[in-house]
Amino acid sequence: MEPITRFTSRVVVLPLENVDTDQIIPARFLKTTDSTGLGAHLFADWRYAPDGAARPEFVLNGPGARGAQILVAGRNFGCGSSREHAPWALRDYGFRAVVSTYFADIFSSNAIKNGLLPVVVDDGTYRQLAERVGADPAVAVTIDLPSQTLALPGGVAATFPVEPFAKHCLLNGVDQLGFLLDATPAIARYETTRPPRVRTA
């Protein structure tokens, strides 16, 4: 996974509430076990017409979405079924963080395990962010994971919570398995200090 430290990016705002994982990545795209290419199917039923043509009114099809690494989503983003493909699709599209006032717990956990940072902000910060981007789509937002801050131009900043172990993994670009593998030498050294196991009859 790519480490997340500090980055600045334009923003895509999708203010809909209760966006479930089937809307993020429809079930027909779940046959793969590889995240590569899933970004093309992100929000597929909203993004494309039945004939495959891009819907010009959908936010990801606008020119301001190109290259954006931050998605600002409505409350309860990622509810519904637990599918790892949802954060896979968001990451493969190019998003590195999703900002909302509340995330479904399972989505938040899956996101962190796959290198996508869920940023929870208060209602006031969310409204201000959405309004600033609505007034100027070129507005850039800075997310700093070490200090756990989200900053808007003009000095407005808000802090967000991150569980310490999740923060460590995101900063170092490792998942839980990668963390354990990195600890292999320390585990081996510890094992050498242990007395031999005695088998009992």
C-alpha positions in Angstrom: 0.0 0.0 0.0 1.1 3.6 -0.6 1.8 5.4 2.7 -0.4 8.3 3.6 1.3 11.2 5.3 0.4 14.7 4.1 -1.1 15.6 0.8 -3.1 18.4 -0.9 -5.8 17.8 -3.4 -8.9 19.1 -5.1 -12.1 17.7 -3.8 -15.1 15.8 -5.2 -18.4 16.4 -3.3 -21.0 13.7 -3.3 -23.5 14.9 -0.6 -25.9 12.0 -0.7 -26.6 10.3 2.6 -26.7 6.5 3.2 -24.7 5.6 0.1 -24.3 1.8 0.5 -21.6 -0.4 -0.8 -23.7 -1.7 -3.7 -23.9 1.9 -5.0 -20.2 2.3 -4.5 -19.4 -0.8 -6.5 -22.4 -2.8 -7.8 -22.5 -6.6 -7.1 -21.9 -7.6 -10.7 -18.3 -6.4 -10.4 -17.5 -8.5 -7.3 -16.3 -11.5 -9.2 -12.7 -10.4 -9.2 -10.2 -10.8 -6.3 -7.9 -8.1 -7.8 -8.5 -4.4 -7.1 -6.9 -3.3 -10.3 -9.4 -1.8 -12.7 -12.3 -1.5 -10.2 -12.0 2.3 -10.3 -13.6 2.2 -13.8 -16.7 0.8 -12.2 -16.9 3.1 -9.2 -20.5 4.3 -8.8 -21.2 2.6 -12.1 -25.0 2.8 -12.0 -24.9 6.5 -11.3 -21.9 7.3 -13.5 -23.0 5.5 -16.7 -26.2 5.2 -18.7 -27.5 1.7 -19.7 -25.7 2.0 -23.0 -22.4 2.7 -21.3 -22.3 6.4 -22.0 -21.1 8.7 -19.3 -23.9 10.7 -17.5 -22.7 14.3 -17.8 -24.6 15.3 -14.7 -22.8 12.9 -12.4 -20.0 14.5 -10.4 -17.2 12.1 -11.3 -17.8 12.8 -15.0 -17.2 16.5 -14.6 -13.8 18.1 -15.4 -13.2 19.0 -11.7 -13.1 15.3 -10.7 -10.0 14.5 -12.7 -7.0 14.0 -10.4 -9.0 14.6 -7.2 -7.8 12.5 -4.3 -10.4 13.5 -1.7 -14.1 12.5 -1.8 -16.5 14.4 0.5 -19.4 12.1 1.1 -22.7 12.4 2.9 -23.5 10.9 6.3 -23.4 7.1 6.8 -21.2 6.5 3.7 -20.4 2.8 3.1 -23.4 1.3 4.8 -24.9 -2.0 3.6 -23.0 -5.2 2.9 -19.4 -5.7 3.9 -17.5 -5.8 0.6 -13.8 -5.0 0.4 -14.3 -4.1 -3.2 -15.8 -0.7 -2.1 -12.6 0.7 -0.8 -10.7 -1.1 -3.6 -12.7 0.8 -6.2 -12.3 4.1 -4.5 -8.5 3.6 -4.2 -8.2 2.4 -7.7 -10.0 5.5 -9.0 -7.5 7.6 -7.2 -9.1 8.7 -3.9 -6.8 8.5 -0.9 -9.3 9.8 1.6 -13.0 10.1 2.1 -14.5 12.8 4.3 -17.8 12.5 6.0 -19.6 13.2 9.3 -20.1 9.4 9.8 -19.0 6.2 8.2 -20.5 2.7 8.6 -18.1 0.8 10.9 -17.3 -2.1 8.6 -16.6 0.2 5.6 -14.3 2.3 7.8 -12.4 -0.8 8.9 -12.1 -2.1 5.4 -11.0 1.3 4.1 -8.1 1.5 6.6 -7.0 -2.0 5.9 -6.7 -1.1 2.2 -4.9 2.2 2.4 -8.0 4.5 2.2 -8.2 7.2 5.0 -11.7 7.8 6.4 -11.8 11.3 7.8 -14.7 12.1 10.2 -15.5 15.8 10.7 -18.2 17.7 12.6 -21.2 19.1 10.8 -19.9 22.6 10.7 -16.7 21.7 9.0 -18.5 19.5 6.6 -20.9 22.3 5.6 -18.0 24.8 5.2 -16.0 22.4 3.1 -19.0 21.6 0.8 -19.8 25.3 0.5 -16.2 26.3 -0.4 -16.0 23.6 -3.0 -19.4 24.5 -4.4 -18.3 28.1 -4.8 -14.9 27.2 -6.2 -14.3 23.6 -7.5 -10.6 24.4 -7.7 -10.3 24.7 -4.0 -7.6 22.4 -2.6 -7.7 20.7 0.8 -4.7 19.5 2.8 -4.9 16.3 4.9 -2.1 15.8 7.4 -2.3 12.3 9.0 0.6 12.8 11.5 -1.2 15.8 13.0 -4.7 14.4 12.1 -5.8 17.7 10.6 -7.8 18.7 7.6 -7.1 22.2 6.4 -8.9 24.5 4.1 -7.4 27.6 2.4 -7.5 30.6 4.7 -6.3 28.8 7.8 -9.5 27.0 8.7 -8.5 23.6 10.1 -10.2 20.7 11.9 -8.9 17.6 13.6 -10.1 14.1 13.0 -9.8 10.9 15.0 -7.6 7.9 14.0 -7.0 4.8 16.1 -3.3 4.6 16.8 -2.6 1.2 15.2 -4.6 2.2 12.1 -2.6 5.4 11.9 0.7 3.5 12.2 -0.3 1.2 9.3 -1.5 4.0 7.1 1.7 6.1 7.7 3.9 3.1 6.9 1.8 1.7 4.0 1.2 -1.7 5.6 -1.8 -3.8 6.3 -2.2 -6.0 9.4 -0.4 -8.9 7.7 2.4 -6.6 6.6 2.7 -5.3 10.2 3.1 -8.9 11.4 5.6 -9.8 8.7 7.7 -6.7 9.6 7.7 -7.9 13.2 9.1 -11.4 12.2 12.7 -10.7 13.4 11.5 -9.4 16.7 9.2 -12.4 17.2 12.1 -14.7 16.3 14.4 -13.0 18.9 11.7 -13.3 21.5 11.3 -16.9 20.8 15.0 -17.5 21.5 14.5 -16.2 25.1 11.7 -18.7 25.8 12.5 -21.9 27.6 12.0 -25.0 25.5 8.5 -26.6 25.6 8.3 -29.7 27.7 5.9 -32.3 26.5 3.8 -34.0 29.1 2.4 -37.5 28.8 
